[in-house]
Amino acid sequence: MANVTLRNVVKKYGVLEVVHSINLEIADSEFVVLVGPSGCGKSTTLRMVAGLEAISGGEVQIGGRVVNDLPPRERNISMVFQNYALYPHMTVRENLGFSLKVAKQAQPVIDDAVDKAAEILSLTPLLDRKPGALSGGQRQRVAMGRAIVRHPEVFLFDEPLSNLDAKLRTQMRVEIKKLHQKLKSTIIYVTHDQVEAMTLADRIVIMRDGHIEQVGTPLEVFENPLNTFVATFIGSPPMNLLDAVVKDGKLAFSDGTLIAIPPGYSLAEGQPVTFGVRADNIMPVGHALPHGEHMAEVEMEVNLTEPLGTETLLFSVLAGKEVQAKMFNPRPVQTGERMTFQIMLDKCHLFDAETGAALKR
């Protein structure tokens, strides 16, 4: 396997620059996920690593070797696409071994590689079927198997689960995680789904408008977002954000609500800020998880509920903004019911009201 390095990588289409001088170091055997909204440049970045898009500026290295001018077949990478890209007239066995056949490998070598890949992905009983006789999840496993047989230095995944239903997506996430653990391979994975990013990645690269916003472990970007974009993009439901002003040593909201400033922040009187709290950390009294010593209470009217089994998501409004809260050990809640909510201030975040950048504690 190999490390991957991107140095000041730029992509332009004519005068339009869509990837802006990004820098990224991916270690050998690391599972890195590029995540962001549509049009953020994540798939374009992946395709530049693969050699499917020309690099307009900068440098891409794989295993310490600059590959800017190498065609895809000479980069020793394998790519798994969103649409599987299987040959419908070939059996699973033939699809798996096709790239090795094109490379003029001996048949015993092809057979051995196909059998090993099929065993890893539980495809052995399906080797004589054609893609039309397979489920979506099975086809995606064949696509992964076709990548495995080549023993590449780096695996590239371009939104491989987007065509699957919710249950299959969950199953295939587990399969991909197991595959990484078995092969100890370097993987670069692109998705717009932050749940996939959180569950699969060793590190997450969050992109927006062709820029990297933050790089870190799933826990780091969840607990310490660098700005409001990351705060609302990572985590489900997204972080609640409310405008506030420092008044008499407290946070004052537009409707007159006052709460204590979260511990660790040093703010000036009259300073405008954006207050961030996740649904997990604002809970109705009597239905809250164990909490720390720094707490605040607000009263809100519940406008909508979403029962989720062991918890219920409650939708309310505070200072003119929708707020989502979680009710643990839930009971039925009527629309319009007023409830007192506890806010775990230790878990809250403050951001600059103008730039959206996280304020330092």
N, C-alpha and C positions, 0 to 999 in steps of 0.2 A: 504494500500500500504506500501512500505518499501524502505529503502535505501539499496544500494549494495556497498560493500567495497572489493577491491582487494588489497592484501598486498603481495608484493614480489612474485607474481604468475609466475611460471615457467612451461613450457611444453617441455618435451623431448621425442623424439622417438629414443630409444636406446641412442647413444652418441650424436645425433643431437638435439641441443636445438633450438626450433623454436619460443618460447616466452620467453623473457629475463627479468625476475624479474620486472614485471610491477606493478605499484601502481596507484590506481584510486578510487576516492570517488564519488559515484552517489547518489544524494539526493533523498529523498522521493518525488514522483510525477515529477521528472525531466525527460526530453527527451534527452537522450545522444546518439549520433551517432558515431560509430567507422568507420572510413573511411581510405582508403589507397589502394595501388595497389594490384593486385593479389599476394598472397603469403606473405603478410605482417604480418599475424597472427591474423587478426581481427575476422574471423569466428571461429578459434580455441579458441580464448579468450571467445567468446560468448558461445561456446559449453562447455567450462569448467564451466561457470556460470550455464549453464543448467544441468550439470551433465552427458552430453553425451560424454565428454572427461575427463579422469582422470587427476588430477592435479599432476604434478611432484614435485612441491615445492611451498611453500607459503600458502596463506589462502584466501578463498572466504567466505564472510559473506552476508547473506540476512536478513534484518530486525534485525541485531545485532546477528544473530545465525550463527555459523560456519557450512557450509554445505559441506565441502570437501568430507566427506564419506557418504553423503546422496544420495540415488538414485533420479533420476529426479522427480518421482511422489511425493516425500516427501519434495520437495523444494518450493512448492506452486508457481511455475512459469508456464507460458504458452508460447509456441514457435510457431511462424508462419514461415513456410519454403518457399523457393524459388519455389518449385514445387507443392504447395498447399496441397499435401498429403490427398486428399479427397477420400472417399470410393465411387467408381463409381456406385455400385449397390444400394446405399442408396439415399434417397431424401435429399434435403437440410435440412429439419427438423430433419431427422434421423442423418445426419452428425453433425449437431449442438449439438444434445443431447447425442451423443454417449459416450463421456467421463463421463457424469453424470450417464448414464445407467450402465456403467462398475463399477462406484462407488456405484451402488445400491441405488441411490437416488429415492425417491418416484416419481411416474409419474406426479402428479400435480406440484412438484418442478421443474422437468425437463421441463414441458410445459411452466411454467412461465418464467424460465431462457431463453428458446429458443425464446419465444415471445418478451422478452425485448431486446435480442441481435438482433433479426431480425428487430425490430423497429429502433434501433440505426443505423443499417447499411442499412436500406431501402431494406431489403430482404423479407419482409412479402409476397409480391405477388409471390415470387419464392419458397416458402417453400415446395411445392409438386413436384418440378422439380428435376431431377437428374443432377449431374455435367456435363454430356455430352451435356445437353441442355442449358448450361450457357456460357456466354462470359468469356474471361480471367479475366476481372475486377470483374465480378460477382463471379467467383470461388475464387478470392483472398479475396473478402469480406466475403464469407462463411468461408474461413480459419481463418480470423480474428474473425468472430463470434464464431467459435468453441473455440477459445482462451478466448473470453469474458465470456462465460457461466460458466467457472470454477472460476470466481472471483479471479484470481491469485494476488499475491503481486507484481509480476514483469512480464511484457510482453517482450519477446525476438523476434526480427524480423531479419531473416537471408536473406538478399537481396531479399525481397519479391516482388519487382517490376521488376526484371531483365528479366522475360519472357514476359513482356507486351510491346506493341508498344509505341511510343513516346507520343501519345495523351492520352492513357490510363494511362501511368506512371504519367503524369501531374495530371490527374483526381484523381488517387489513392493517390498521395501525399497529395492532399487536404483532401481526406477522412480520411487518417491516422492522419493528424493534427487535424481535427475535433474530431476524436475519442479520442485523447489525451485530448482535451479541455473538452469533456463530462465526461470522466472517471477519470480525474485527476490522471492518473496512472503513475507508474514508467516504463519507456520504454528504453530498450537498443536495438539499431537498427544498423545493419551492412550493409554497401554498399561500392562499389568502385566508386560510382557516386558522385562527389563533389557537383553537383547541388542539389541532394537529401539531402545531409548533410547540405548545407547552408540553404535550405528552411524549413527543418523539425526540426533541433536541437535547444535545449536550449544551449547545449554545444557540441562542436565537439572534438573528440579524433582522432588525425591524427597519423597513425601508419606506420612504415617502418621497414622491416626486423626484426619483433618481438619486436621492441622498440616503445615507445610512443615518438613522436617528439614534439608535442605541444597539449595542452588542453586549450580551451577557447570558448567564444561565437563566433558565425559566424562572427560578425563584428571584434572581436579582432584578430582572426587568419587571416582575410582578410587584415586588415589594419596594423597589426603588426606581420608579420611572423617572427619566430625565426631563420629561416635559408632558404637557397635557395630551399630546397626540398618543404617545406610548401608553399613558395612563388609561386612556379610553379604548385603545386598540387591544391591549393585552388584558385579559380577564373577562369573564362572562358571569353576570351582566357587566357592562362597562362601568368604570368608576363614575360616581356622581360628582359633578363639578358645579360649584355655586360661587357667585361673586360676593365678596365681602370687603369690609373696610375695618381697619383697626380703630377701635373707639374705647377709650378708658381701659386699655389693657385687655380688651376682648375683641372677638370678631363680631361685627355688626352686619346683619343682612338687610336687604331692602325692605323687608316686611316688619322690621323692628326686632327680629329674633337676635338674641345675644348668646354666644357660647364662648367658653374659654379657648384661648390659643393652644393648639397642640403643643406638648412639651418639647423643648429643644430649640424652638424658633425664637429669634430675637427680631422684633418688628417695631417700626416707628409708628407713632400716633398718626392716624390719617392715611396710612399706607394701604393702597388697594391690593387685594390678593385674590387668588382663586383657591377655594377650599375644596379638597378632594377627599371623598370617603367611599369605600366600596360597600356594596350591599351586605356583604358578610359582616361588616363592622358597624351597621346601624340596625338595631333590632328592637322590637317592641318589648316593653317591660314584662317580665314573666315568661318570655319566650326567647331568651338570649343565651348565648354560649358564655362560659366562664370568661371574665374580662379582667383587665388590669385596674390600676388605682385611679387613672385619669379618665373620667367619664363626663359626658354632657347629656342633657335631656332636652328633647324638643317634642312639641305636640303637633301632630299632623292628622289630616283627614285622609282616609284610605279611599282611593278612587277606583282601584282595580286590583284583583288578586289573581295569581297564577299558582294553583296548588301543584306541587312537585313531589308529593309523597311524604318524605320525612321532613320537608320544609315547604314553606309557601313564600312566593315572591309577592311583596306588597308595593303598590305604586301610589305615591302621594305627591304633594306639591309643597315645596318650601321656598319662600322668596321668589315665587313665580317660575321656578324650575322644577321639572319632574325629578323625583327622588325614588330610587328603588331600594327596598330594604328586605331583609330576610327574616322570616319568622320560623324559629325552630320549635320542634314539638308542637306543630300548629293546631289551631282550632278554627272553626268556620268564622270568617270575618265578613261583615255586611258592608256593601258599598256605602260610603258616607260616614262610617264609624270613625270616631276620633280616638286616637291611641297615643300613648306616650312612648317615645322611642329613646333608647340609649345609644349614644355614639361613643365608640372606643377611640378616644383622642390619640392614644399612643400609635394607632394604626392609620391615622389621617395624614394627609399631605397638603402642603401649601405650594402654590406656584405663582410666578410673577404674573400679574393681571394683564400686562401688555404683551410680553414675549411668550408666555406659556412655559418658560423654563422653571424647573423645580428649584425652590428656595432651599438653601442649606440649613440644616439644623445646627 
